[in-house]
Amino acid sequence: MKMRFYRLSEGRVKRVLHTPKRVEEGIAPKTIAMMQPAGSAKHPYEIWVMFQDAGQRRKVISAWKYPGKTKSRDEITRELLTGEYREFLGQGA
């Protein structure tokens, strides 16, 4: 329902998961949030996807559009999560 509200397709959400611009710790416990910028220079927005890894499966919890641009969180957290994400991708292949 939320994807329909924000007019996000399943392919668009998968693209954010595949090539995120920013990776951060999710608000909910044991979740990760990924972001990709979208829109134009005059009307920028960000597409966010929050998910949880459960074994070999990835469960998408939420997807939404954020109007404007958000500030990134702690640099150390971002590097740690990005490294863990790359390690996860390496194990799946």
HTML snippet that shows the backbone in 3Dmol.js (N, CA, C, O; Angstrom):
<script src="https://3Dmol.org/build/3Dmol-min.js"></script>
<div id="view" style="width:600px;height:400px;position:relative"></div>
<script>
const pdb = `
ATOM      1  N   MET A   1       0.822  -1.190   0.000  1.00  0.00           N
ATOM      2  CA  MET A   1       0.000   0.000   0.000  1.00  0.00           C
ATOM      3  C   MET A   1       0.871   1.261   0.000  1.00  0.00           C
ATOM      4  O   MET A   1       0.552   2.258  -0.647  1.00  0.00           O
ATOM      5  N   LYS A   2       1.996   1.185   0.756  1.00  0.00           N
ATOM      6  CA  LYS A   2       2.857   2.346   0.833  1.00  0.00           C
ATOM      7  C   LYS A   2       3.547   2.617  -0.507  1.00  0.00           C
ATOM      8  O   LYS A   2       3.732   3.772  -0.892  1.00  0.00           O
ATOM      9  N   MET A   3       3.928   1.545  -1.216  1.00  0.00           N
ATOM     10  CA  MET A   3       4.541   1.726  -2.527  1.00  0.00           C
ATOM     11  C   MET A   3       3.559   2.377  -3.490  1.00  0.00           C
ATOM     12  O   MET A   3       3.949   3.219  -4.300  1.00  0.00           O
ATOM     13  N   ARG A   4       2.310   1.999  -3.409  1.00  0.00           N
ATOM     14  CA  ARG A   4       1.291   2.593  -4.264  1.00  0.00           C
ATOM     15  C   ARG A   4       1.087   4.068  -3.908  1.00  0.00           C
ATOM     16  O   ARG A   4       0.925   4.909  -4.792  1.00  0.00           O
ATOM     17  N   PHE A   5       1.095   4.376  -2.601  1.00  0.00           N
ATOM     18  CA  PHE A   5       0.913   5.754  -2.156  1.00  0.00           C
ATOM     19  C   PHE A   5       2.029   6.650  -2.691  1.00  0.00           C
ATOM     20  O   PHE A   5       1.764   7.755  -3.165  1.00  0.00           O
ATOM     21  N   TYR A   6       3.291   6.175  -2.618  1.00  0.00           N
ATOM     22  CA  TYR A   6       4.427   6.962  -3.093  1.00  0.00           C
ATOM     23  C   TYR A   6       4.719   6.746  -4.576  1.00  0.00           C
ATOM     24  O   TYR A   6       5.673   7.316  -5.105  1.00  0.00           O
ATOM     25  N   ARG A   7       3.911   5.931  -5.251  1.00  0.00           N
ATOM     26  CA  ARG A   7       4.077   5.629  -6.674  1.00  0.00           C
ATOM     27  C   ARG A   7       5.455   5.052  -6.976  1.00  0.00           C
ATOM     28  O   ARG A   7       6.149   5.495  -7.891  1.00  0.00           O
ATOM     29  N   LEU A   8       5.830   4.054  -6.184  1.00  0.00           N
ATOM     30  CA  LEU A   8       7.089   3.344  -6.378  1.00  0.00           C
ATOM     31  C   LEU A   8       6.790   1.960  -6.931  1.00  0.00           C
ATOM     32  O   LEU A   8       5.903   1.260  -6.442  1.00  0.00           O
ATOM     33  N   SER A   9       7.537   1.576  -7.950  1.00  0.00           N
ATOM     34  CA  SER A   9       7.358   0.238  -8.504  1.00  0.00           C
ATOM     35  C   SER A   9       8.286  -0.746  -7.795  1.00  0.00           C
ATOM     36  O   SER A   9       9.224  -0.348  -7.104  1.00  0.00           O
ATOM     37  N   GLU A  10       8.014  -2.009  -7.976  1.00  0.00           N
ATOM     38  CA  GLU A  10       8.856  -3.042  -7.386  1.00  0.00           C
ATOM     39  C   GLU A  10      10.271  -2.965  -7.963  1.00  0.00           C
ATOM     40  O   GLU A  10      11.251  -3.159  -7.243  1.00  0.00           O
ATOM     41  N   GLY A  11      10.371  -2.685  -9.251  1.00  0.00           N
ATOM     42  CA  GLY A  11      11.684  -2.550  -9.894  1.00  0.00           C
ATOM     43  C   GLY A  11      12.488  -1.382  -9.336  1.00  0.00           C
ATOM     44  O   GLY A  11      13.705  -1.480  -9.178  1.00  0.00           O
ATOM     45  N   ARG A  12      11.809  -0.280  -9.040  1.00  0.00           N
ATOM     46  CA  ARG A  12      12.497   0.900  -8.488  1.00  0.00           C
ATOM     47  C   ARG A  12      13.041   0.598  -7.101  1.00  0.00           C
ATOM     48  O   ARG A  12      14.149   1.017  -6.766  1.00  0.00           O
ATOM     49  N   VAL A  13      12.278  -0.122  -6.293  1.00  0.00           N
ATOM     50  CA  VAL A  13      12.732  -0.491  -4.957  1.00  0.00           C
ATOM     51  C   VAL A  13      13.924  -1.440  -5.060  1.00  0.00           C
ATOM     52  O   VAL A  13      14.880  -1.316  -4.295  1.00  0.00           O
ATOM     53  N   LYS A  14      13.875  -2.380  -5.991  1.00  0.00           N
ATOM     54  CA  LYS A  14      15.000  -3.296  -6.184  1.00  0.00           C
ATOM     55  C   LYS A  14      16.251  -2.552  -6.640  1.00  0.00           C
ATOM     56  O   LYS A  14      17.365  -2.913  -6.259  1.00  0.00           O
ATOM     57  N   ARG A  15      16.068  -1.519  -7.451  1.00  0.00           N
ATOM     58  CA  ARG A  15      17.216  -0.743  -7.930  1.00  0.00           C
ATOM     59  C   ARG A  15      17.882   0.000  -6.783  1.00  0.00           C
ATOM     60  O   ARG A  15      19.107   0.121  -6.755  1.00  0.00           O
ATOM     61  N   VAL A  16      17.093   0.499  -5.839  1.00  0.00           N
ATOM     62  CA  VAL A  16      17.660   1.162  -4.662  1.00  0.00           C
ATOM     63  C   VAL A  16      18.454   0.154  -3.840  1.00  0.00           C
ATOM     64  O   VAL A  16      19.529   0.479  -3.335  1.00  0.00           O
ATOM     65  N   LEU A  17      17.938  -1.064  -3.699  1.00  0.00           N
ATOM     66  CA  LEU A  17      18.643  -2.100  -2.950  1.00  0.00           C
ATOM     67  C   LEU A  17      19.921  -2.541  -3.651  1.00  0.00           C
ATOM     68  O   LEU A  17      20.908  -2.881  -2.998  1.00  0.00           O
ATOM     69  N   HIS A  18      19.902  -2.535  -4.979  1.00  0.00           N
ATOM     70  CA  HIS A  18      21.061  -2.999  -5.737  1.00  0.00           C
ATOM     71  C   HIS A  18      22.184  -1.955  -5.783  1.00  0.00           C
ATOM     72  O   HIS A  18      23.354  -2.307  -5.634  1.00  0.00           O
ATOM     73  N   THR A  19      21.845  -0.689  -5.984  1.00  0.00           N
ATOM     74  CA  THR A  19      22.858   0.362  -6.100  1.00  0.00           C
ATOM     75  C   THR A  19      22.492   1.557  -5.229  1.00  0.00           C
ATOM     76  O   THR A  19      22.056   2.586  -5.745  1.00  0.00           O
ATOM     77  N   PRO A  20      22.663   1.436  -3.922  1.00  0.00           N
ATOM     78  CA  PRO A  20      22.327   2.566  -3.046  1.00  0.00           C
ATOM     79  C   PRO A  20      23.396   3.646  -3.091  1.00  0.00           C
ATOM     80  O   PRO A  20      24.575   3.363  -3.302  1.00  0.00           O
ATOM     81  N   LYS A  21      22.978   4.862  -2.896  1.00  0.00           N
ATOM     82  CA  LYS A  21      23.910   5.990  -2.787  1.00  0.00           C
ATOM     83  C   LYS A  21      24.428   6.088  -1.353  1.00  0.00           C
ATOM     84  O   LYS A  21      25.579   6.459  -1.120  1.00  0.00           O
ATOM     85  N   ARG A  22      23.558   5.749  -0.395  1.00  0.00           N
ATOM     86  CA  ARG A  22      23.923   5.828   1.017  1.00  0.00           C
ATOM     87  C   ARG A  22      23.299   4.661   1.775  1.00  0.00           C
ATOM     88  O   ARG A  22      22.165   4.267   1.504  1.00  0.00           O
ATOM     89  N   VAL A  23      24.047   4.118   2.722  1.00  0.00           N
ATOM     90  CA  VAL A  23      23.581   3.009   3.546  1.00  0.00           C
ATOM     91  C   VAL A  23      23.704   3.434   5.001  1.00  0.00           C
ATOM     92  O   VAL A  23      24.758   3.900   5.433  1.00  0.00           O
ATOM     93  N   GLU A  24      22.626   3.271   5.750  1.00  0.00           N
ATOM     94  CA  GLU A  24      22.625   3.661   7.157  1.00  0.00           C
ATOM     95  C   GLU A  24      21.909   2.612   7.989  1.00  0.00           C
ATOM     96  O   GLU A  24      21.207   1.746   7.465  1.00  0.00           O
ATOM     97  N   GLU A  25      22.103   2.709   9.286  1.00  0.00           N
ATOM     98  CA  GLU A  25      21.397   1.837  10.206  1.00  0.00           C
ATOM     99  C   GLU A  25      19.935   2.263  10.246  1.00  0.00           C
ATOM    100  O   GLU A  25      19.633   3.455  10.308  1.00  0.00           O
ATOM    101  N   GLY A  26      19.036   1.295  10.211  1.00  0.00           N
ATOM    102  CA  GLY A  26      17.612   1.594  10.241  1.00  0.00           C
ATOM    103  C   GLY A  26      17.158   2.014  11.620  1.00  0.00           C
ATOM    104  O   GLY A  26      17.857   1.794  12.610  1.00  0.00           O
ATOM    105  N   ILE A  27      15.987   2.619  11.683  1.00  0.00           N
ATOM    106  CA  ILE A  27      15.433   3.065  12.952  1.00  0.00           C
ATOM    107  C   ILE A  27      14.965   1.870  13.771  1.00  0.00           C
ATOM    108  O   ILE A  27      15.176   1.830  14.983  1.00  0.00           O
ATOM    109  N   ALA A  28      14.339   0.903  13.128  1.00  0.00           N
ATOM    110  CA  ALA A  28      13.893  -0.303  13.821  1.00  0.00           C
ATOM    111  C   ALA A  28      15.104  -1.184  14.135  1.00  0.00           C
ATOM    112  O   ALA A  28      16.114  -1.110  13.435  1.00  0.00           O
ATOM    113  N   PRO A  29      15.017  -2.017  15.177  1.00  0.00           N
ATOM    114  CA  PRO A  29      16.149  -2.878  15.534  1.00  0.00           C
ATOM    115  C   PRO A  29      16.473  -3.882  14.429  1.00  0.00           C
ATOM    116  O   PRO A  29      15.578  -4.450  13.804  1.00  0.00           O
ATOM    117  N   LYS A  30      17.761  -4.087  14.204  1.00  0.00           N
ATOM    118  CA  LYS A  30      18.285  -5.055  13.223  1.00  0.00           C
ATOM    119  C   LYS A  30      17.824  -4.764  11.802  1.00  0.00           C
ATOM    120  O   LYS A  30      17.566  -5.691  11.035  1.00  0.00           O
ATOM    121  N   THR A  31      17.719  -3.499  11.445  1.00  0.00           N
ATOM    122  CA  THR A  31      17.339  -3.126  10.083  1.00  0.00           C
ATOM    123  C   THR A  31      18.407  -2.234   9.474  1.00  0.00           C
ATOM    124  O   THR A  31      19.221  -1.632  10.175  1.00  0.00           O
ATOM    125  N   ILE A  32      18.381  -2.168   8.159  1.00  0.00           N
ATOM    126  CA  ILE A  32      19.293  -1.321   7.397  1.00  0.00           C
ATOM    127  C   ILE A  32      18.454  -0.486   6.445  1.00  0.00           C
ATOM    128  O   ILE A  32      17.478  -0.977   5.878  1.00  0.00           O
ATOM    129  N   ALA A  33      18.828   0.770   6.268  1.00  0.00           N
ATOM    130  CA  ALA A  33      18.122   1.665   5.349  1.00  0.00           C
ATOM    131  C   ALA A  33      19.074   2.076   4.226  1.00  0.00           C
ATOM    132  O   ALA A  33      20.238   2.396   4.469  1.00  0.00           O
ATOM    133  N   MET A  34      18.570   2.063   3.010  1.00  0.00           N
ATOM    134  CA  MET A  34      19.353   2.471   1.846  1.00  0.00           C
ATOM    135  C   MET A  34      18.618   3.584   1.123  1.00  0.00           C
ATOM    136  O   MET A  34      17.388   3.621   1.095  1.00  0.00           O
ATOM    137  N   MET A  35      19.393   4.496   0.534  1.00  0.00           N
ATOM    138  CA  MET A  35      18.820   5.667  -0.111  1.00  0.00           C
ATOM    139  C   MET A  35      19.423   5.851  -1.492  1.00  0.00           C
ATOM    140  O   MET A  35      20.585   5.530  -1.741  1.00  0.00           O
ATOM    141  N   GLN A  36      18.593   6.379  -2.382  1.00  0.00           N
ATOM    142  CA  GLN A  36      19.041   6.781  -3.704  1.00  0.00           C
ATOM    143  C   GLN A  36      18.377   8.114  -4.035  1.00  0.00           C
ATOM    144  O   GLN A  36      17.159   8.239  -3.909  1.00  0.00           O
ATOM    145  N   PRO A  37      19.161   9.123  -4.460  1.00  0.00           N
ATOM    146  CA  PRO A  37      18.540  10.405  -4.811  1.00  0.00           C
ATOM    147  C   PRO A  37      17.768  10.287  -6.121  1.00  0.00           C
ATOM    148  O   PRO A  37      18.089   9.466  -6.981  1.00  0.00           O
ATOM    149  N   ALA A  38      16.748  11.122  -6.250  1.00  0.00           N
ATOM    150  CA  ALA A  38      15.921  11.118  -7.463  1.00  0.00           C
ATOM    151  C   ALA A  38      15.365  12.522  -7.661  1.00  0.00           C
ATOM    152  O   ALA A  38      15.628  13.422  -6.864  1.00  0.00           O
ATOM    153  N   GLY A  39      14.608  12.697  -8.713  1.00  0.00           N
ATOM    154  CA  GLY A  39      14.002  13.991  -8.989  1.00  0.00           C
ATOM    155  C   GLY A  39      14.900  14.848  -9.853  1.00  0.00           C
ATOM    156  O   GLY A  39      15.803  14.354 -10.530  1.00  0.00           O
ATOM    157  N   SER A  40      14.633  16.148  -9.817  1.00  0.00           N
ATOM    158  CA  SER A  40      15.405  17.094 -10.625  1.00  0.00           C
ATOM    159  C   SER A  40      16.142  18.060  -9.706  1.00  0.00           C
ATOM    160  O   SER A  40      16.029  17.977  -8.483  1.00  0.00           O
ATOM    161  N   ALA A  41      16.891  18.969 -10.299  1.00  0.00           N
ATOM    162  CA  ALA A  41      17.630  19.951  -9.513  1.00  0.00           C
ATOM    163  C   ALA A  41      16.677  20.882  -8.752  1.00  0.00           C
ATOM    164  O   ALA A  41      16.967  21.280  -7.624  1.00  0.00           O
ATOM    165  N   LYS A  42      15.556  21.222  -9.363  1.00  0.00           N
ATOM    166  CA  LYS A  42      14.589  22.104  -8.702  1.00  0.00           C
ATOM    167  C   LYS A  42      13.706  21.369  -7.703  1.00  0.00           C
ATOM    168  O   LYS A  42      13.262  21.960  -6.718  1.00  0.00           O
ATOM    169  N   HIS A  43      13.448  20.093  -7.943  1.00  0.00           N
ATOM    170  CA  HIS A  43      12.561  19.316  -7.076  1.00  0.00           C
ATOM    171  C   HIS A  43      13.215  17.986  -6.700  1.00  0.00           C
ATOM    172  O   HIS A  43      12.773  16.927  -7.145  1.00  0.00           O
ATOM    173  N   PRO A  44      14.265  18.043  -5.881  1.00  0.00           N
ATOM    174  CA  PRO A  44      14.934  16.787  -5.515  1.00  0.00           C
ATOM    175  C   PRO A  44      14.156  16.028  -4.435  1.00  0.00           C
ATOM    176  O   PRO A  44      13.454  16.625  -3.619  1.00  0.00           O
ATOM    177  N   TYR A  45      14.295  14.734  -4.451  1.00  0.00           N
ATOM    178  CA  TYR A  45      13.758  13.895  -3.389  1.00  0.00           C
ATOM    179  C   TYR A  45      14.620  12.653  -3.287  1.00  0.00           C
ATOM    180  O   TYR A  45      15.453  12.390  -4.155  1.00  0.00           O
ATOM    181  N   GLU A  46      14.420  11.898  -2.233  1.00  0.00           N
ATOM    182  CA  GLU A  46      15.182  10.682  -2.009  1.00  0.00           C
ATOM    183  C   GLU A  46      14.224   9.507  -1.867  1.00  0.00           C
ATOM    184  O   GLU A  46      13.138   9.641  -1.304  1.00  0.00           O
ATOM    185  N   ILE A  47      14.637   8.364  -2.380  1.00  0.00           N
ATOM    186  CA  ILE A  47      13.864   7.144  -2.214  1.00  0.00           C
ATOM    187  C   ILE A  47      14.597   6.290  -1.188  1.00  0.00           C
ATOM    188  O   ILE A  47      15.767   5.953  -1.368  1.00  0.00           O
ATOM    189  N   TRP A  48      13.901   5.946  -0.116  1.00  0.00           N
ATOM    190  CA  TRP A  48      14.463   5.164   0.978  1.00  0.00           C
ATOM    191  C   TRP A  48      13.811   3.794   1.022  1.00  0.00           C
ATOM    192  O   TRP A  48      12.613   3.653   0.777  1.00  0.00           O
ATOM    193  N   VAL A  49      14.609   2.790   1.336  1.00  0.00           N
ATOM    194  CA  VAL A  49      14.112   1.428   1.529  1.00  0.00           C
ATOM    195  C   VAL A  49      14.717   0.898   2.817  1.00  0.00           C
ATOM    196  O   VAL A  49      15.934   0.930   2.999  1.00  0.00           O
ATOM    197  N   MET A  50      13.858   0.408   3.716  1.00  0.00           N
ATOM    198  CA  MET A  50      14.333  -0.194   4.958  1.00  0.00           C
ATOM    199  C   MET A  50      14.056  -1.694   4.878  1.00  0.00           C
ATOM    200  O   MET A  50      12.951  -2.118   4.539  1.00  0.00           O
ATOM    201  N   PHE A  51      15.086  -2.494   5.198  1.00  0.00           N
ATOM    202  CA  PHE A  51      14.937  -3.937   5.091  1.00  0.00           C
ATOM    203  C   PHE A  51      15.658  -4.630   6.231  1.00  0.00           C
ATOM    204  O   PHE A  51      16.403  -4.016   6.994  1.00  0.00           O
ATOM    205  N   GLN A  52      15.412  -5.936   6.321  1.00  0.00           N
ATOM    206  CA  GLN A  52      16.038  -6.761   7.347  1.00  0.00           C
ATOM    207  C   GLN A  52      16.502  -8.053   6.673  1.00  0.00           C
ATOM    208  O   GLN A  52      15.745  -8.683   5.935  1.00  0.00           O
ATOM    209  N   ASP A  53      17.756  -8.441   6.934  1.00  0.00           N
ATOM    210  CA  ASP A  53      18.280  -9.689   6.401  1.00  0.00           C
ATOM    211  C   ASP A  53      17.959 -10.816   7.359  1.00  0.00           C
ATOM    212  O   ASP A  53      18.239 -10.732   8.554  1.00  0.00           O
ATOM    213  N   ALA A  54      17.371 -11.867   6.827  1.00  0.00           N
ATOM    214  CA  ALA A  54      17.042 -13.057   7.617  1.00  0.00           C
ATOM    215  C   ALA A  54      17.604 -14.265   6.873  1.00  0.00           C
ATOM    216  O   ALA A  54      16.940 -14.830   6.003  1.00  0.00           O
ATOM    217  N   GLY A  55      18.823 -14.655   7.217  1.00  0.00           N
ATOM    218  CA  GLY A  55      19.460 -15.769   6.507  1.00  0.00           C
ATOM    219  C   GLY A  55      19.805 -15.355   5.094  1.00  0.00           C
ATOM    220  O   GLY A  55      20.491 -14.355   4.883  1.00  0.00           O
ATOM    221  N   GLN A  56      19.328 -16.125   4.121  1.00  0.00           N
ATOM    222  CA  GLN A  56      19.575 -15.816   2.715  1.00  0.00           C
ATOM    223  C   GLN A  56      18.506 -14.904   2.127  1.00  0.00           C
ATOM    224  O   GLN A  56      18.627 -14.476   0.979  1.00  0.00           O
ATOM    225  N   ARG A  57      17.467 -14.601   2.890  1.00  0.00           N
ATOM    226  CA  ARG A  57      16.368 -13.771   2.398  1.00  0.00           C
ATOM    227  C   ARG A  57      16.519 -12.335   2.882  1.00  0.00           C
ATOM    228  O   ARG A  57      17.090 -12.082   3.943  1.00  0.00           O
ATOM    229  N   ARG A  58      16.013 -11.423   2.113  1.00  0.00           N
ATOM    230  CA  ARG A  58      16.012 -10.005   2.461  1.00  0.00           C
ATOM    231  C   ARG A  58      14.564  -9.546   2.496  1.00  0.00           C
ATOM    232  O   ARG A  58      13.877  -9.564   1.475  1.00  0.00           O
ATOM    233  N   LYS A  59      14.102  -9.138   3.662  1.00  0.00           N
ATOM    234  CA  LYS A  59      12.706  -8.750   3.847  1.00  0.00           C
ATOM    235  C   LYS A  59      12.598  -7.226   3.825  1.00  0.00           C
ATOM    236  O   LYS A  59      13.138  -6.547   4.699  1.00  0.00           O
ATOM    237  N   VAL A  60      11.903  -6.697   2.829  1.00  0.00           N
ATOM    238  CA  VAL A  60      11.695  -5.252   2.734  1.00  0.00           C
ATOM    239  C   VAL A  60      10.582  -4.882   3.701  1.00  0.00           C
ATOM    240  O   VAL A  60       9.465  -5.393   3.611  1.00  0.00           O
ATOM    241  N   ILE A  61      10.901  -3.990   4.624  1.00  0.00           N
ATOM    242  CA  ILE A  61       9.943  -3.583   5.637  1.00  0.00           C
ATOM    243  C   ILE A  61       9.170  -2.349   5.191  1.00  0.00           C
ATOM    244  O   ILE A  61       7.957  -2.263   5.381  1.00  0.00           O
ATOM    245  N   SER A  62       9.883  -1.393   4.594  1.00  0.00           N
ATOM    246  CA  SER A  62       9.221  -0.160   4.207  1.00  0.00           C
ATOM    247  C   SER A  62       9.972   0.493   3.048  1.00  0.00           C
ATOM    248  O   SER A  62      11.177   0.299   2.893  1.00  0.00           O
ATOM    249  N   ALA A  63       9.255   1.264   2.242  1.00  0.00           N
ATOM    250  CA  ALA A  63       9.836   2.052   1.152  1.00  0.00           C
ATOM    251  C   ALA A  63       9.074   3.364   1.095  1.00  0.00           C
ATOM    252  O   ALA A  63       7.846   3.379   1.166  1.00  0.00           O
ATOM    253  N   TRP A  64       9.811   4.478   0.964  1.00  0.00           N
ATOM    254  CA  TRP A  64       9.145   5.772   0.958  1.00  0.00           C
ATOM    255  C   TRP A  64       9.979   6.810   0.223  1.00  0.00           C
ATOM    256  O   TRP A  64      11.171   6.622  -0.020  1.00  0.00           O
ATOM    257  N   LYS A  65       9.318   7.913  -0.124  1.00  0.00           N
ATOM    258  CA  LYS A  65       9.992   9.069  -0.728  1.00  0.00           C
ATOM    259  C   LYS A  65      10.129  10.137   0.346  1.00  0.00           C
ATOM    260  O   LYS A  65       9.202  10.384   1.118  1.00  0.00           O
ATOM    261  N   TYR A  66      11.306  10.772   0.384  1.00  0.00           N
ATOM    262  CA  TYR A  66      11.535  11.877   1.308  1.00  0.00           C
ATOM    263  C   TYR A  66      11.751  13.131   0.470  1.00  0.00           C
ATOM    264  O   TYR A  66      12.672  13.160  -0.347  1.00  0.00           O
ATOM    265  N   PRO A  67      10.941  14.160   0.643  1.00  0.00           N
ATOM    266  CA  PRO A  67      11.123  15.380  -0.153  1.00  0.00           C
ATOM    267  C   PRO A  67      12.376  16.120   0.302  1.00  0.00           C
ATOM    268  O   PRO A  67      12.606  16.283   1.500  1.00  0.00           O
ATOM    269  N   GLY A  68      13.171  16.561  -0.639  1.00  0.00           N
ATOM    270  CA  GLY A  68      14.395  17.278  -0.307  1.00  0.00           C
ATOM    271  C   GLY A  68      15.569  16.335  -0.123  1.00  0.00           C
ATOM    272  O   GLY A  68      15.564  15.207  -0.616  1.00  0.00           O
ATOM    273  N   LYS A  69      16.593  16.824   0.608  1.00  0.00           N
ATOM    274  CA  LYS A  69      17.797  16.034   0.852  1.00  0.00           C
ATOM    275  C   LYS A  69      18.035  15.930   2.352  1.00  0.00           C
ATOM    276  O   LYS A  69      17.863  16.901   3.089  1.00  0.00           O
ATOM    277  N   THR A  70      18.429  14.745   2.793  1.00  0.00           N
ATOM    278  CA  THR A  70      18.728  14.531   4.204  1.00  0.00           C
ATOM    279  C   THR A  70      20.228  14.579   4.429  1.00  0.00           C
ATOM    280  O   THR A  70      21.017  14.334   3.516  1.00  0.00           O
ATOM    281  N   LYS A  71      20.610  14.896   5.652  1.00  0.00           N
ATOM    282  CA  LYS A  71      22.022  14.874   6.016  1.00  0.00           C
ATOM    283  C   LYS A  71      22.414  13.449   6.341  1.00  0.00           C
ATOM    284  O   LYS A  71      21.625  12.691   6.905  1.00  0.00           O
ATOM    285  N   SER A  72      23.648  13.084   5.980  1.00  0.00           N
ATOM    286  CA  SER A  72      24.094  11.736   6.293  1.00  0.00           C
ATOM    287  C   SER A  72      24.437  11.629   7.772  1.00  0.00           C
ATOM    288  O   SER A  72      24.769  12.619   8.424  1.00  0.00           O
ATOM    289  N   ARG A  73      24.350  10.405   8.288  1.00  0.00           N
ATOM    290  CA  ARG A  73      24.655  10.158   9.691  1.00  0.00           C
ATOM    291  C   ARG A  73      26.155  10.025   9.894  1.00  0.00           C
ATOM    292  O   ARG A  73      26.952  10.452   9.059  1.00  0.00           O
ATOM    293  N   ASP A  74      26.515   9.439  10.994  1.00  0.00           N
ATOM    294  CA  ASP A  74      27.899   9.243  11.395  1.00  0.00           C
ATOM    295  C   ASP A  74      28.695   8.528  10.295  1.00  0.00           C
ATOM    296  O   ASP A  74      28.230   7.529   9.745  1.00  0.00           O
ATOM    297  N   GLU A  75      29.877   9.027   9.977  1.00  0.00           N
ATOM    298  CA  GLU A  75      30.732   8.457   8.941  1.00  0.00           C
ATOM    299  C   GLU A  75      31.165   7.035   9.294  1.00  0.00           C
ATOM    300  O   GLU A  75      31.223   6.174   8.416  1.00  0.00           O
ATOM    301  N   ILE A  76      31.467   6.779  10.552  1.00  0.00           N
ATOM    302  CA  ILE A  76      31.919   5.456  10.973  1.00  0.00           C
ATOM    303  C   ILE A  76      30.805   4.427  10.770  1.00  0.00           C
ATOM    304  O   ILE A  76      31.059   3.327  10.278  1.00  0.00           O
ATOM    305  N   THR A  77      29.593   4.775  11.140  1.00  0.00           N
ATOM    306  CA  THR A  77      28.459   3.870  10.956  1.00  0.00           C
ATOM    307  C   THR A  77      28.270   3.553   9.486  1.00  0.00           C
ATOM    308  O   THR A  77      28.027   2.403   9.123  1.00  0.00           O
ATOM    309  N   ARG A  78      28.378   4.554   8.648  1.00  0.00           N
ATOM    310  CA  ARG A  78      28.186   4.345   7.216  1.00  0.00           C
ATOM    311  C   ARG A  78      29.244   3.406   6.653  1.00  0.00           C
ATOM    312  O   ARG A  78      28.921   2.515   5.868  1.00  0.00           O
ATOM    313  N   GLU A  79      30.502   3.592   7.042  1.00  0.00           N
ATOM    314  CA  GLU A  79      31.573   2.730   6.555  1.00  0.00           C
ATOM    315  C   GLU A  79      31.393   1.297   7.039  1.00  0.00           C
ATOM    316  O   GLU A  79      31.616   0.351   6.283  1.00  0.00           O
ATOM    317  N   LEU A  80      30.994   1.135   8.287  1.00  0.00           N
ATOM    318  CA  LEU A  80      30.782  -0.188   8.854  1.00  0.00           C
ATOM    319  C   LEU A  80      29.658  -0.916   8.126  1.00  0.00           C
ATOM    320  O   LEU A  80      29.817  -2.076   7.746  1.00  0.00           O
ATOM    321  N   LEU A  81      28.525  -0.249   7.927  1.00  0.00           N
ATOM    322  CA  LEU A  81      27.390  -0.879   7.253  1.00  0.00           C
ATOM    323  C   LEU A  81      27.690  -1.169   5.793  1.00  0.00           C
ATOM    324  O   LEU A  81      27.262  -2.197   5.266  1.00  0.00           O
ATOM    325  N   THR A  82      28.413  -0.284   5.136  1.00  0.00           N
ATOM    326  CA  THR A  82      28.764  -0.513   3.738  1.00  0.00           C
ATOM    327  C   THR A  82      29.674  -1.729   3.623  1.00  0.00           C
ATOM    328  O   THR A  82      29.509  -2.540   2.712  1.00  0.00           O
ATOM    329  N   GLY A  83      30.635  -1.866   4.538  1.00  0.00           N
ATOM    330  CA  GLY A  83      31.521  -3.032   4.536  1.00  0.00           C
ATOM    331  C   GLY A  83      30.769  -4.327   4.778  1.00  0.00           C
ATOM    332  O   GLY A  83      31.031  -5.331   4.115  1.00  0.00           O
ATOM    333  N   GLU A  84      29.838  -4.313   5.721  1.00  0.00           N
ATOM    334  CA  GLU A  84      29.036  -5.497   6.002  1.00  0.00           C
ATOM    335  C   GLU A  84      28.165  -5.858   4.809  1.00  0.00           C
ATOM    336  O   GLU A  84      27.984  -7.037   4.505  1.00  0.00           O
ATOM    337  N   TYR A  85      27.631  -4.857   4.137  1.00  0.00           N
ATOM    338  CA  TYR A  85      26.786  -5.099   2.961  1.00  0.00           C
ATOM    339  C   TYR A  85      27.605  -5.737   1.842  1.00  0.00           C
ATOM    340  O   TYR A  85      27.153  -6.686   1.201  1.00  0.00           O
ATOM    341  N   ARG A  86      28.804  -5.219   1.610  1.00  0.00           N
ATOM    342  CA  ARG A  86      29.662  -5.799   0.568  1.00  0.00           C
ATOM    343  C   ARG A  86      30.066  -7.223   0.920  1.00  0.00           C
ATOM    344  O   ARG A  86      30.137  -8.086   0.046  1.00  0.00           O
ATOM    345  N   GLU A  87      30.329  -7.468   2.196  1.00  0.00           N
ATOM    346  CA  GLU A  87      30.661  -8.818   2.628  1.00  0.00           C
ATOM    347  C   GLU A  87      29.476  -9.765   2.414  1.00  0.00           C
ATOM    348  O   GLU A  87      29.657 -10.912   2.007  1.00  0.00           O
ATOM    349  N   PHE A  88      28.276  -9.281   2.689  1.00  0.00           N
ATOM    350  CA  PHE A  88      27.069 -10.085   2.467  1.00  0.00           C
ATOM    351  C   PHE A  88      26.917 -10.417   0.989  1.00  0.00           C
ATOM    352  O   PHE A  88      26.581 -11.551   0.648  1.00  0.00           O
ATOM    353  N   LEU A  89      27.156  -9.462   0.115  1.00  0.00           N
ATOM    354  CA  LEU A  89      27.047  -9.714  -1.312  1.00  0.00           C
ATOM    355  C   LEU A  89      28.094 -10.718  -1.768  1.00  0.00           C
ATOM    356  O   LEU A  89      27.826 -11.536  -2.648  1.00  0.00           O
ATOM    357  N   GLY A  90      29.276 -10.668  -1.182  1.00  0.00           N
ATOM    358  CA  GLY A  90      30.339 -11.594  -1.545  1.00  0.00           C
ATOM    359  C   GLY A  90      30.021 -13.021  -1.143  1.00  0.00           C
ATOM    360  O   GLY A  90      30.411 -13.957  -1.841  1.00  0.00           O
ATOM    361  N   GLN A  91      29.324 -13.205  -0.037  1.00  0.00           N
ATOM    362  CA  GLN A  91      28.969 -14.546   0.415  1.00  0.00           C
ATOM    363  C   GLN A  91      27.866 -15.152  -0.434  1.00  0.00           C
ATOM    364  O   GLN A  91      27.817 -16.369  -0.610  1.00  0.00           O
ATOM    365  N   GLY A  92      26.988 -14.325  -0.957  1.00  0.00           N
ATOM    366  CA  GLY A  92      25.864 -14.831  -1.748  1.00  0.00           C
ATOM    367  C   GLY A  92      26.281 -15.317  -3.127  1.00  0.00           C
ATOM    368  O   GLY A  92      25.583 -16.129  -3.734  1.00  0.00           O
ATOM    369  N   ALA A  93      27.405 -14.832  -3.625  1.00  0.00           N
ATOM    370  CA  ALA A  93      27.826 -15.192  -4.985  1.00  0.00           C
ATOM    371  C   ALA A  93      28.538 -16.520  -5.046  1.00  0.00           C
ATOM    372  O   ALA A  93      28.949 -16.952  -6.123  1.00  0.00           O
TER     373      ALA A  93
END
`;
const viewer = $3Dmol.createViewer("view");
viewer.addModel(pdb, "pdb");
viewer.setStyle({}, {cartoon: {color: "spectrum"}});
viewer.zoomTo();
viewer.render();
</script>
